[in-house]
């Protein structure tokens, strides 16, 4: 995680291992305003190596603790000891991946201490979640730098150029729950 680079731009507070997001913008002098989760994926043979990504221990979503979360995805070329150049960049609001903030916030990983015949073992009960990565949802973003935000934000900054929209629909089971709380 390039926290040194981020700190040179604005104050940030890195989270601990297996925490979501990777860091919050803000520090002891400024309350956190938004969070960022950083992911990198290999790019080879003209496409991302995977259509999805693993979210370790936490269900991703676009809100946590009443703050927005952004997912920063890099596609990189190269491997091994060779330089790994950034090929594509996508900064997406987390709701692109999962808009169910309630389910994401309710998730808890539980460890069990005192395991084994001597009681010094530990069971690490950590779930793994798999979601589509943004370049699978927006393949036109490959080879570009994209910012994907909720349409209801209605940004009007002249430095930003809208190049399209992405439609995501709730799955049928989720739609039923949304219609009948």
N, C-alpha and C positions, 0 to 999 in steps of 0.2 A: 504494500500500500504506500503510495507516494506522499506520506504526510508532510515531509519536509517541504515539498513543492507547494502543497496547499497552505501550509503555515506562512509561506512567504507572501501569499496573497491576502489571507484573512485568518483570524484566529479560529482554531478548531480544537475539538476534544476527541481524541481517538477513543474508541470503545475497546473493551477487552476481547480476548479470543472468543470466537464463536458468538459474537454479539451482532445485532442488527440495529442500525446500519454500522458500517465500518467506522464512521466518525460523524460528529455533529459540527456544524459551523457555529462557532461561539466558544467562549472559554469562561474562566472565573470572572472576567470583567464584563462579559456580555452573554446573556442567556442563549442557549441554543435556538436557532431559528429554523434550520432544516438539516436533514441528514443525507449522507451519501454512502452508497454501497458500491464498491469497485469490483468489477469482474473482467477477466481477460479470456479470450478464446482464440485458438489458433485459426489462421486463415491459410488454406493451401488448396491448390488445384482449382482456384477460382471460386471457392466457397468456404463458409465457416466449417470447421471440422465437425461441429455438432449443431443440431437444430434446437437443442435445449441446453439448460445449464442446471447445475446442482446448487441448491440453497441449503447449506449445512445448518442444521439445528433450528432454523427459524423460517416461518412462512413469510415470504416477502409481501409487502403491500405499500401503497402510496402514503400511508399515514401511520405515525407512531407517536404516542404521547402528545397528540394534538399538533404535530408538526409534519410537514411534507417530507417525503423521502424520495430521493432520486437515485436511479440505478445508472451507473456509468460503465458502459461496455466498450472494451477495446478489442478489435480484431487485429492480430499481429501476424507478421510473416517471420520466417526464420525459425530456428530451433537449435537445440544443443548448445554448443559454445558460440554459435554465430549470433550476430546482433539481431534483435527482435524489433523490427520497425513497426510502428503503428500503421495499419492499413485503413481502418475505419474507426469512427468514434460515434457512439450514440449515448446521449444523456436523456433518459426517459423518466418521467414521473412513474413511481412504482405501481400506480393503478393500471398501467398498461399491462402488467404481468398479473396482478391480482388486486381487485378492488374491494375485497371482503376484509375490511379492517377489523371487524369483530372477531372473526375466526383467527386472524393473524395475531391479534393481541391476546387471545385466550390460550394460545399454545404455550406449554411449559415442558421443558426437558427436566427429568428427575433422575438423579443419580442415587445409587444405593451404597452407602458406606457400611463397613463392618462385614463384608462378604468374605467367604472362605473359612476354612477350618481355624485360622489364626485371627480372623477378624480384621486383617489389614488390607483386604482386597476392596476394590471399588467397581461397581457396575456402572458403566457410562451409558445411559439410555439416551442416545442422541439420534433424533430422526433426520432423515434426508428427504428433501423435497425436490422435485424436478419440475421446471416450468420452461415454456418456450423462451428463447432469448430474443431480444428486440429485432435482430437482423432476420430472424425467421418470420416475424410478423410484418416487417417492413424491408423486404429484400432490396428495394430501390435505394435504401440507405447504405448499402455496401459500397465502399470506396468513397464515402462522404462523411461529413460531420453533421449529425442530426441532433436536434433538440425536440423531444416529443412531450407535449404538455396536454392536460385535459382541455377539451374545446371550450368548456365553460369559463376558463380563465380569460378568454377573449383578449389576448395580448395585442397591444397596438404600438409596440416599440418599432420605430422605422428601421432599426438595424436588423430586425428579424424578417425573413421572407417566408411566408407560408407556402409550402410546396405540395400540400395535400392533407388528407385526413385518413385516419385509420379507424375502422369500425370494429369494436369488440362487442359481442353479445353474451349476456349471462347464459350459462348452460341451462338446460330445461329444468333441472332440479333446483338450481339457484333461483331461476325465475319464479318458480312456484313459491319458494320461501319468501321472495321479495314481495310477491302479490298477497301472500297470506302470512303475516307475521305471527 
